């Protein structure tokens, strides 16, 4: 029987390879059949190896494109209720219905989409029951946290800042937590109530919001952005944080261990290993 012509399926081909190894040992195949079977087995091994390599490539590609699930946590430490306003950039999905009221020390946890997302977080104050009318925060002047997550493909970068370009209404600090990808991830923002010393001509909403000027904002809160071209004086390159935490009315931004030893409330400037 000609071994080559007897094959009708991959299963039979594998069986033939096994038979060939056994038959060569017992010298029962003709030279022609032995050569044909050897060539067939080599071909099957090459195909099997090719399939394995394709599978490995697919798994590696999937792993490279995977992103860490990221949560947005909003914590209200103000002595009054706050209604967070989370707004996606144009064309991106909403992650909040923006009706939540946060009483003092309350938390709100939201989940970012697993793909690229960018948007803004503001703090509204003096809202009605439906959060449809608010005293501050729904429009300038207002403090704004700007965030971007799942950027840069497999780098899974997150960028964030606290902007006073549109003015100020509530102190805010943003910090990354549970950093999986390394990089430089400082806490940024303004822990100071800028309404207290706001220049009288710049006061708004009966003194609970401030329009500026940028020099006043930057002098009191250097870790914010006060003009469209302004940046913070600290490097930022944060990859795959598991959480971005926005705190309203945070008392301070501290980066040293001494403050922690004194029992102060601390938001650390985190520099993770690369």
Phi and psi restraints in degrees (value plus and minus 20) as a CYANA .aco file:
   2 UNK   PHI    -103.1   -63.1
   2 UNK   PSI      97.4   137.4
   3 UNK   PHI     -81.2   -41.2
   3 UNK   PSI     -58.9   -18.9
   4 UNK   PHI     -82.8   -42.8
   4 UNK   PSI     -67.0   -27.0
   5 UNK   PHI     -96.4   -56.4
   5 UNK   PSI     -30.9     9.1
   6 UNK   PHI    -105.9   -65.9
   6 UNK   PSI     -26.1    13.9
   7 UNK   PHI    -103.8   -63.8
   7 UNK   PSI     111.1   151.1
   8 UNK   PHI    -147.0  -107.0
   8 UNK   PSI     -24.3    15.7
   9 UNK   PHI    -180.0  -140.0
   9 UNK   PSI     141.0   181.0
  10 UNK   PHI     -78.8   -38.8
  10 UNK   PSI     -52.0   -12.0
  11 UNK   PHI     -85.8   -45.8
  11 UNK   PSI     -64.5   -24.5
  12 UNK   PHI     -83.7   -43.7
  12 UNK   PSI     -53.7   -13.7
  13 UNK   PHI     -83.6   -43.6
  13 UNK   PSI     -63.2   -23.2
  14 UNK   PHI     -85.1   -45.1
  14 UNK   PSI     -61.3   -21.3
  15 UNK   PHI     -81.4   -41.4
  15 UNK   PSI     -59.2   -19.2
  16 UNK   PHI     -84.0   -44.0
  16 UNK   PSI     -60.1   -20.1
  17 UNK   PHI     -80.1   -40.1
  17 UNK   PSI     -62.9   -22.9
  18 UNK   PHI     -85.0   -45.0
  18 UNK   PSI     -62.3   -22.3
  19 UNK   PHI     -81.9   -41.9
  19 UNK   PSI     -58.3   -18.3
  20 UNK   PHI     -82.6   -42.6
  20 UNK   PSI     -66.2   -26.2
  21 UNK   PHI     -79.8   -39.8
  21 UNK   PSI     -60.5   -20.5
  22 UNK   PHI     -88.5   -48.5
  22 UNK   PSI     -62.4   -22.4
  23 UNK   PHI     -89.7   -49.7
  23 UNK   PSI     -55.4   -15.4
  24 UNK   PHI     -84.8   -44.8
  24 UNK   PSI     -57.9   -17.9
  25 UNK   PHI     -80.3   -40.3
  25 UNK   PSI     -57.3   -17.3
  26 UNK   PHI    -117.5   -77.5
  26 UNK   PSI     -12.1    27.9
  27 UNK   PHI      34.8    74.8
  27 UNK   PSI      22.7    62.7
  28 UNK   PHI    -123.2   -83.2
  28 UNK   PSI     -27.7    12.3
  29 UNK   PHI    -119.7   -79.7
  29 UNK   PSI     128.1   168.1
  30 UNK   PHI     -89.6   -49.6
  30 UNK   PSI     143.3   183.3
  31 UNK   PHI     -80.2   -40.2
  31 UNK   PSI     -63.3   -23.3
  32 UNK   PHI     -83.1   -43.1
  32 UNK   PSI     -64.0   -24.0
  33 UNK   PHI     -87.1   -47.1
  33 UNK   PSI     -57.6   -17.6
  34 UNK   PHI     -84.3   -44.3
  34 UNK   PSI     -63.7   -23.7
  35 UNK   PHI     -84.3   -44.3
  35 UNK   PSI     -63.6   -23.6
  36 UNK   PHI     -83.5   -43.5
  36 UNK   PSI     -63.1   -23.1
  37 UNK   PHI     -85.8   -45.8
  37 UNK   PSI     -59.4   -19.4
  38 UNK   PHI     -81.3   -41.3
  38 UNK   PSI     -64.9   -24.9
  39 UNK   PHI     -83.6   -43.6
  39 UNK   PSI     -59.0   -19.0
  40 UNK   PHI     -84.9   -44.9
  40 UNK   PSI     -65.1   -25.1
  41 UNK   PHI     -83.7   -43.7
  41 UNK   PSI     -59.2   -19.2
  42 UNK   PHI     -82.6   -42.6
  42 UNK   PSI     -61.0   -21.0
  43 UNK   PHI     -82.6   -42.6
  43 UNK   PSI     -61.5   -21.5
  44 UNK   PHI     -86.2   -46.2
  44 UNK   PSI     -57.5   -17.5
  45 UNK   PHI     -84.0   -44.0
  45 UNK   PSI     -61.3   -21.3
  46 UNK   PHI     -82.9   -42.9
  46 UNK   PSI     -63.7   -23.7
  47 UNK   PHI     -83.8   -43.8
  47 UNK   PSI     -61.3   -21.3
  48 UNK   PHI     -83.6   -43.6
  48 UNK   PSI     -60.6   -20.6
  49 UNK   PHI     -85.3   -45.3
  49 UNK   PSI     -59.5   -19.5
  50 UNK   PHI     -82.7   -42.7
  50 UNK   PSI     -62.9   -22.9
  51 UNK   PHI     -83.0   -43.0
  51 UNK   PSI     -59.0   -19.0
  52 UNK   PHI     -84.0   -44.0
  52 UNK   PSI     -62.6   -22.6
  53 UNK   PHI     -84.4   -44.4
  53 UNK   PSI     -59.3   -19.3
  54 UNK   PHI     -82.7   -42.7
  54 UNK   PSI     -63.7   -23.7
  55 UNK   PHI     -82.8   -42.8
  55 UNK   PSI     -62.8   -22.8
  56 UNK   PHI     -82.5   -42.5
  56 UNK   PSI     -61.3   -21.3
  57 UNK   PHI     -82.8   -42.8
  57 UNK   PSI     -61.3   -21.3
  58 UNK   PHI     -83.7   -43.7
  58 UNK   PSI     -63.9   -23.9
  59 UNK   PHI     -85.0   -45.0
  59 UNK   PSI     -59.7   -19.7
  60 UNK   PHI     -85.3   -45.3
  60 UNK   PSI     -60.4   -20.4
  61 UNK   PHI     -83.9   -43.9
  61 UNK   PSI     -60.9   -20.9
  62 UNK   PHI     -85.2   -45.2
  62 UNK   PSI     -60.0   -20.0
  63 UNK   PHI     -85.9   -45.9
  63 UNK   PSI     -59.8   -19.8
  64 UNK   PHI     -85.7   -45.7
  64 UNK   PSI     -53.7   -13.7
  65 UNK   PHI    -107.0   -67.0
  65 UNK   PSI     -24.9    15.1
  66 UNK   PHI     -92.8   -52.8
  66 UNK   PSI     128.2   168.2
  67 UNK   PHI    -145.2  -105.2
  67 UNK   PSI     133.7   173.7
  68 UNK   PHI     -97.4   -57.4
  68 UNK   PSI     113.8   153.8
  69 UNK   PHI     -82.3   -42.3
  69 UNK   PSI     112.0   152.0
  70 UNK   PHI    -142.8  -102.8
  70 UNK   PSI     114.2   154.2
  71 UNK   PHI    -130.4   -90.4
  71 UNK   PSI     122.3   162.3
  72 UNK   PHI    -121.5   -81.5
  72 UNK   PSI      96.9   136.9
  73 UNK   PHI    -130.9   -90.9
  73 UNK   PSI     108.6   148.6
  74 UNK   PHI    -136.7   -96.7
  74 UNK   PSI     105.1   145.1
  75 UNK   PHI    -142.3  -102.3
  75 UNK   PSI     103.8   143.8
  76 UNK   PHI    -117.8   -77.8
  76 UNK   PSI      90.6   130.6
  77 UNK   PHI    -125.7   -85.7
  77 UNK   PSI     -10.6    29.4
  78 UNK   PHI     -92.6   -52.6
  78 UNK   PSI     135.5   175.5
  79 UNK   PHI    -101.3   -61.3
  79 UNK   PSI      -5.6    34.4
  80 UNK   PHI    -162.9  -122.9
  80 UNK   PSI     141.4   181.4
  81 UNK   PHI     -85.2   -45.2
  81 UNK   PSI     130.5   170.5
  82 UNK   PHI    -156.2  -116.2
  82 UNK   PSI     121.3   161.3
  83 UNK   PHI    -131.7   -91.7
  83 UNK   PSI      83.3   123.3
  84 UNK   PHI     -82.7   -42.7
  84 UNK   PSI     122.5   162.5
  85 UNK   PHI    -141.8  -101.8
  85 UNK   PSI      87.4   127.4
  86 UNK   PHI    -128.5   -88.5
  86 UNK   PSI      96.5   136.5
  87 UNK   PHI    -141.7  -101.7
  87 UNK   PSI     100.8   140.8
  88 UNK   PHI     -96.7   -56.7
  88 UNK   PSI     135.6   175.6
  89 UNK   PHI     -86.0   -46.0
  89 UNK   PSI     141.4   181.4
  90 UNK   PHI     -74.6   -34.6
  90 UNK   PSI     110.7   150.7
  91 UNK   PHI      68.2   108.2
  91 UNK   PSI     -23.3    16.7
  92 UNK   PHI    -125.7   -85.7
  92 UNK   PSI     134.6   174.6
  93 UNK   PHI     -93.1   -53.1
  93 UNK   PSI     131.7   171.7
  94 UNK   PHI     -99.0   -59.0
  94 UNK   PSI     124.9   164.9
  95 UNK   PHI    -135.6   -95.6
  95 UNK   PSI     -16.7    23.3
  96 UNK   PHI    -171.1  -131.1
  96 UNK   PSI     126.7   166.7
  97 UNK   PHI    -107.6   -67.6
  97 UNK   PSI     -22.1    17.9
  98 UNK   PHI      38.3    78.3
  98 UNK   PSI      14.9    54.9
  99 UNK   PHI    -132.6   -92.6
  99 UNK   PSI     -23.3    16.7
 100 UNK   PHI     -92.4   -52.4
 100 UNK   PSI     112.5   152.5
 101 UNK   PHI    -122.0   -82.0
 101 UNK   PSI     106.5   146.5
 102 UNK   PHI    -126.6   -86.6
 102 UNK   PSI      90.0   130.0
 103 UNK   PHI     -94.6   -54.6
 103 UNK   PSI     149.1   189.1
 104 UNK   PHI     -71.8   -31.8
 104 UNK   PSI     110.1   150.1
 105 UNK   PHI      51.9    91.9
 105 UNK   PSI      -7.1    32.9
 106 UNK   PHI    -104.7   -64.7
 106 UNK   PSI     136.8   176.8
 107 UNK   PHI    -142.1  -102.1
 107 UNK   PSI     128.8   168.8
 108 UNK   PHI    -150.6  -110.6
 108 UNK   PSI     108.4   148.4
 109 UNK   PHI    -135.5   -95.5
 109 UNK   PSI     106.2   146.2
 110 UNK   PHI    -146.3  -106.3
 110 UNK   PSI     132.2   172.2
 111 UNK   PHI    -129.2   -89.2
 111 UNK   PSI     106.9   146.9
 112 UNK   PHI     -92.5   -52.5
 112 UNK   PSI     132.5   172.5
 113 UNK   PHI     -81.4   -41.4
 113 UNK   PSI     138.8   178.8
 114 UNK   PHI     -95.2   -55.2
 114 UNK   PSI     -25.4    14.6
 115 UNK   PHI    -134.6   -94.6
 115 UNK   PSI    -198.5  -158.5
 116 UNK   PHI     -70.7   -30.7
 116 UNK   PSI     114.0   154.0
 117 UNK   PHI    -168.1  -128.1
 117 UNK   PSI     121.3   161.3
 118 UNK   PHI    -163.0  -123.0
 118 UNK   PSI     125.6   165.6
 119 UNK   PHI    -197.8  -157.8
 119 UNK   PSI    -184.7  -144.7
 120 UNK   PHI    -152.1  -112.1
 120 UNK   PSI     130.6   170.6
 121 UNK   PHI    -145.9  -105.9
 121 UNK   PSI     106.0   146.0
 122 UNK   PHI    -145.7  -105.7
 122 UNK   PSI     146.5   186.5
 123 UNK   PHI    -138.1   -98.1
 123 UNK   PSI      95.3   135.3
 124 UNK   PHI    -112.3   -72.3
 124 UNK   PSI     123.8   163.8
 125 UNK   PHI    -148.2  -108.2
 125 UNK   PSI     136.4   176.4
 126 UNK   PHI      44.0    84.0
 126 UNK   PSI      18.6    58.6
 127 UNK   PHI    -106.2   -66.2
 127 UNK   PSI     137.9   177.9
 128 UNK   PHI     -99.4   -59.4
 128 UNK   PSI    -199.5  -159.5
 129 UNK   PHI     -80.8   -40.8
 129 UNK   PSI     -53.4   -13.4
 130 UNK   PHI    -111.6   -71.6
 130 UNK   PSI     -19.0    21.0
 131 UNK   PHI      38.4    78.4
 131 UNK   PSI       7.6    47.6
 132 UNK   PHI    -113.3   -73.3
 132 UNK   PSI     -38.9     1.1
 133 UNK   PHI    -154.2  -114.2
 133 UNK   PSI     106.3   146.3
 134 UNK   PHI    -153.5  -113.5
 134 UNK   PSI     132.7   172.7
 135 UNK   PHI     -96.0   -56.0
 135 UNK   PSI     -63.4   -23.4
 136 UNK   PHI    -158.8  -118.8
 136 UNK   PSI     143.6   183.6
 137 UNK   PHI      76.1   116.1
 137 UNK   PSI     -45.4    -5.4
 138 UNK   PHI     -98.8   -58.8
 138 UNK   PSI     -39.5     0.5
 139 UNK   PHI    -168.7  -128.7
 139 UNK   PSI     143.1   183.1
 140 UNK   PHI     -81.0   -41.0
 140 UNK   PSI     131.1   171.1
 141 UNK   PHI     -98.6   -58.6
 141 UNK   PSI     115.9   155.9
 142 UNK   PHI    -177.5  -137.5
 142 UNK   PSI     122.2   162.2
 143 UNK   PHI     -93.1   -53.1
 143 UNK   PSI     117.8   157.8
 144 UNK   PHI    -153.4  -113.4
 144 UNK   PSI     108.3   148.3
 145 UNK   PHI    -113.7   -73.7
 145 UNK   PSI     106.7   146.7
 146 UNK   PHI    -126.3   -86.3
 146 UNK   PSI     109.3   149.3
 147 UNK   PHI    -154.4  -114.4
 147 UNK   PSI     127.2   167.2
 148 UNK   PHI    -156.7  -116.7
 148 UNK   PSI     112.9   152.9
 149 UNK   PHI    -150.4  -110.4
 149 UNK   PSI     139.3   179.3
 150 UNK   PHI      35.6    75.6
 150 UNK   PSI      26.4    66.4
 151 UNK   PHI    -123.9   -83.9
 151 UNK   PSI     139.5   179.5
 152 UNK   PHI      57.8    97.8
 152 UNK   PSI       3.8    43.8
 153 UNK   PHI      43.4    83.4
 153 UNK   PSI    -146.2  -106.2
 154 UNK   PHI     -88.5   -48.5
 154 UNK   PSI     -35.0     5.0
 155 UNK   PHI     -89.1   -49.1
 155 UNK   PSI     -45.6    -5.6
 156 UNK   PHI      31.1    71.1
 156 UNK   PSI      34.5    74.5
 157 UNK   PHI    -100.0   -60.0
 157 UNK   PSI     127.6   167.6
 158 UNK   PHI    -143.4  -103.4
 158 UNK   PSI     115.0   155.0
 159 UNK   PHI    -145.9  -105.9
 159 UNK   PSI     131.0   171.0
 160 UNK   PHI    -179.1  -139.1
 160 UNK   PSI     135.7   175.7
 161 UNK   PHI    -183.5  -143.5
 161 UNK   PSI     142.7   182.7
 162 UNK   PHI    -132.0   -92.0
 162 UNK   PSI      99.0   139.0
 163 UNK   PHI    -123.9   -83.9
 163 UNK   PSI     112.2   152.2
 164 UNK   PHI    -133.1   -93.1
 164 UNK   PSI      -1.4    38.6
 165 UNK   PHI     -81.1   -41.1
 165 UNK   PSI     -57.1   -17.1
 166 UNK   PHI    -112.8   -72.8
 166 UNK   PSI      -8.0    32.0
 167 UNK   PHI      83.1   123.1
 167 UNK   PSI    -185.6  -145.6
 168 UNK   PHI    -161.9  -121.9
 168 UNK   PSI     120.1   160.1
 169 UNK   PHI    -156.6  -116.6
 169 UNK   PSI     -54.4   -14.4
 170 UNK   PHI    -157.6  -117.6
 170 UNK   PSI     117.3   157.3
 171 UNK   PHI     -82.0   -42.0
 171 UNK   PSI     117.3   157.3
 172 UNK   PHI    -161.1  -121.1
 172 UNK   PSI     123.8   163.8
 173 UNK   PHI    -154.0  -114.0
 173 UNK   PSI     117.9   157.9
 174 UNK   PHI    -141.6  -101.6
 174 UNK   PSI     116.3   156.3
 175 UNK   PHI    -165.7  -125.7
 175 UNK   PSI     120.0   160.0
 176 UNK   PHI    -101.3   -61.3
 176 UNK   PSI     128.4   168.4
 177 UNK   PHI    -152.5  -112.5
 177 UNK   PSI     141.9   181.9
 178 UNK   PHI      30.3    70.3
 178 UNK   PSI      37.6    77.6
 179 UNK   PHI     -99.8   -59.8
 179 UNK   PSI      95.1   135.1
 180 UNK   PHI    -114.4   -74.4
 180 UNK   PSI     -45.9    -5.9
 181 UNK   PHI    -124.6   -84.6
 181 UNK   PSI     -21.3    18.7
 182 UNK   PHI      63.8   103.8
 182 UNK   PSI    -189.6  -149.6
 183 UNK   PHI      83.3   123.3
 183 UNK   PSI    -192.4  -152.4
 184 UNK   PHI    -122.9   -82.9
 184 UNK   PSI      99.3   139.3
 185 UNK   PHI    -150.8  -110.8
 185 UNK   PSI      51.4    91.4
 186 UNK   PHI     -95.0   -55.0
 186 UNK   PSI     132.6   172.6
 187 UNK   PHI     -96.6   -56.6
 187 UNK   PSI     116.0   156.0
 188 UNK   PHI    -151.5  -111.5
 188 UNK   PSI     135.5   175.5
 189 UNK   PHI     119.5   159.5
 189 UNK   PSI    -182.5  -142.5
 190 UNK   PHI    -152.3  -112.3
 190 UNK   PSI      87.9   127.9
 191 UNK   PHI    -108.1   -68.1
 191 UNK   PSI     -17.5    22.5
 192 UNK   PHI    -117.2   -77.2
 192 UNK   PSI     119.9   159.9
 193 UNK   PHI    -101.6   -61.6
 193 UNK   PSI      77.5   117.5
 194 UNK   PHI     -95.0   -55.0
 194 UNK   PSI     -28.2    11.8
 195 UNK   PHI     -89.8   -49.8
 195 UNK   PSI     -48.2    -8.2
 196 UNK   PHI     -81.9   -41.9
 196 UNK   PSI     -65.3   -25.3
 197 UNK   PHI    -129.6   -89.6
 197 UNK   PSI      -0.4    39.6
 198 UNK   PHI     -81.0   -41.0
 198 UNK   PSI     112.4   152.4
 199 UNK   PHI     -74.7   -34.7
 199 UNK   PSI     112.6   152.6
 200 UNK   PHI     -68.8   -28.8
 200 UNK   PSI     -61.2   -21.2
 201 UNK   PHI     -86.4   -46.4
 201 UNK   PSI     -37.3     2.7
 202 UNK   PHI    -118.3   -78.3
 202 UNK   PSI     -21.7    18.3
 203 UNK   PHI     -94.8   -54.8
 203 UNK   PSI     125.2   165.2
 204 UNK   PHI    -158.0  -118.0
 204 UNK   PSI     144.5   184.5
 205 UNK   PHI      31.2    71.2
 205 UNK   PSI      27.0    67.0
 206 UNK   PHI      36.8    76.8
 206 UNK   PSI      15.6    55.6
 207 UNK   PHI      72.8   112.8
 207 UNK   PSI     -17.3    22.7
 208 UNK   PHI    -123.3   -83.3
 208 UNK   PSI      -3.4    36.6
 209 UNK   PHI    -172.8  -132.8
 209 UNK   PSI     137.0   177.0
 210 UNK   PHI    -158.5  -118.5
 210 UNK   PSI     115.8   155.8
 211 UNK   PHI    -109.6   -69.6
 211 UNK   PSI     -36.6     3.4
 212 UNK   PHI     128.4   168.4
 212 UNK   PSI    -173.5  -133.5
 213 UNK   PHI    -102.2   -62.2
 213 UNK   PSI     150.7   190.7
 214 UNK   PHI     -76.6   -36.6
 214 UNK   PSI     -56.2   -16.2
 215 UNK   PHI     -83.2   -43.2
 215 UNK   PSI     -59.4   -19.4
 216 UNK   PHI     -83.7   -43.7
 216 UNK   PSI     -65.8   -25.8
 217 UNK   PHI     -80.3   -40.3
 217 UNK   PSI     -68.5   -28.5
 218 UNK   PHI     -87.3   -47.3
 218 UNK   PSI     -55.7   -15.7
 219 UNK   PHI     -85.9   -45.9
 219 UNK   PSI     -58.3   -18.3
 220 UNK   PHI    -106.2   -66.2
 220 UNK   PSI     -50.5   -10.5
 221 UNK   PHI    -154.3  -114.3
 221 UNK   PSI      58.9    98.9
 222 UNK   PHI     -87.0   -47.0
 222 UNK   PSI     -39.8     0.2
 223 UNK   PHI    -111.8   -71.8
 223 UNK   PSI      15.3    55.3
 224 UNK   PHI    -149.1  -109.1
 224 UNK   PSI     154.0   194.0
 225 UNK   PHI    -130.5   -90.5
 225 UNK   PSI     105.4   145.4
 226 UNK   PHI    -135.4   -95.4
 226 UNK   PSI     -29.3    10.7
 227 UNK   PHI    -157.9  -117.9
 227 UNK   PSI     144.2   184.2
 228 UNK   PHI     -79.8   -39.8
 228 UNK   PSI     -42.6    -2.6
 229 UNK   PHI    -126.0   -86.0
 229 UNK   PSI     -17.7    22.3
 230 UNK   PHI     -96.4   -56.4
 230 UNK   PSI     127.0   167.0
 231 UNK   PHI    -156.8  -116.8
 231 UNK   PSI     142.6   182.6
 232 UNK   PHI     -94.7   -54.7
 232 UNK   PSI     132.6   172.6
 233 UNK   PHI    -103.8   -63.8
 233 UNK   PSI       5.1    45.1
 234 UNK   PHI    -151.4  -111.4
 234 UNK   PSI     124.4   164.4
 235 UNK   PHI     -91.4   -51.4
 235 UNK   PSI     131.7   171.7
 236 UNK   PHI    -162.6  -122.6
 236 UNK   PSI     104.3   144.3
 237 UNK   PHI    -176.9  -136.9
 237 UNK   PSI      60.8   100.8
 238 UNK   PHI    -126.3   -86.3
 238 UNK   PSI     107.8   147.8
 239 UNK   PHI    -138.9   -98.9
 239 UNK   PSI     107.6   147.6
 240 UNK   PHI      36.3    76.3
 240 UNK   PSI      32.3    72.3
 241 UNK   PHI     -92.6   -52.6
 241 UNK   PSI     123.1   163.1
 242 UNK   PHI     -99.7   -59.7
 242 UNK   PSI     -36.6     3.4
 243 UNK   PHI    -173.8  -133.8
 243 UNK   PSI     119.8   159.8
 244 UNK   PHI    -130.7   -90.7
 244 UNK   PSI     103.1   143.1
 245 UNK   PHI    -129.9   -89.9
 245 UNK   PSI     103.5   143.5
 246 UNK   PHI    -129.4   -89.4
 246 UNK   PSI     103.6   143.6
 247 UNK   PHI    -136.4   -96.4
 247 UNK   PSI     105.7   145.7
 248 UNK   PHI    -108.4   -68.4
 248 UNK   PSI     112.8   152.8
 249 UNK   PHI      42.7    82.7
 249 UNK   PSI      16.4    56.4
 250 UNK   PHI     -83.6   -43.6
 250 UNK   PSI     118.3   158.3
 251 UNK   PHI     -89.3   -49.3
 251 UNK   PSI     -56.4   -16.4
 252 UNK   PHI    -183.8  -143.8
 252 UNK   PSI     145.4   185.4
 253 UNK   PHI    -136.3   -96.3
 253 UNK   PSI      95.7   135.7
 254 UNK   PHI    -144.7  -104.7
 254 UNK   PSI     116.9   156.9
 255 UNK   PHI    -136.8   -96.8
 255 UNK   PSI     -22.9    17.1
 256 UNK   PHI    -121.8   -81.8
 256 UNK   PSI     136.8   176.8
 257 UNK   PHI     -94.4   -54.4
 257 UNK   PSI     -42.5    -2.5
 258 UNK   PHI     -83.2   -43.2
 258 UNK   PSI     -60.0   -20.0
 259 UNK   PHI     -84.6   -44.6
 259 UNK   PSI     -56.9   -16.9
 260 UNK   PHI     -84.7   -44.7
 260 UNK   PSI     -58.0   -18.0
 261 UNK   PHI     -85.5   -45.5
 261 UNK   PSI     -47.4    -7.4
 262 UNK   PHI    -104.5   -64.5
 262 UNK   PSI     -21.1    18.9
 263 UNK   PHI      65.0   105.0
 263 UNK   PSI      -4.9    35.1
 264 UNK   PHI     -94.1   -54.1
 264 UNK   PSI     135.6   175.6
 265 UNK   PHI     -92.3   -52.3
 265 UNK   PSI     105.8   145.8
 266 UNK   PHI    -141.8  -101.8
 266 UNK   PSI     113.9   153.9
 267 UNK   PHI    -136.6   -96.6
 267 UNK   PSI      94.9   134.9
 268 UNK   PHI    -105.2   -65.2
 268 UNK   PSI     131.4   171.4
 269 UNK   PHI    -108.1   -68.1
 269 UNK   PSI      89.3   129.3
 270 UNK   PHI    -116.5   -76.5
 270 UNK   PSI     107.9   147.9
 271 UNK   PHI    -138.4   -98.4
 271 UNK   PSI      84.4   124.4
 272 UNK   PHI    -105.0   -65.0
 272 UNK   PSI     138.1   178.1
 273 UNK   PHI     -86.9   -46.9
 273 UNK   PSI     121.2   161.2
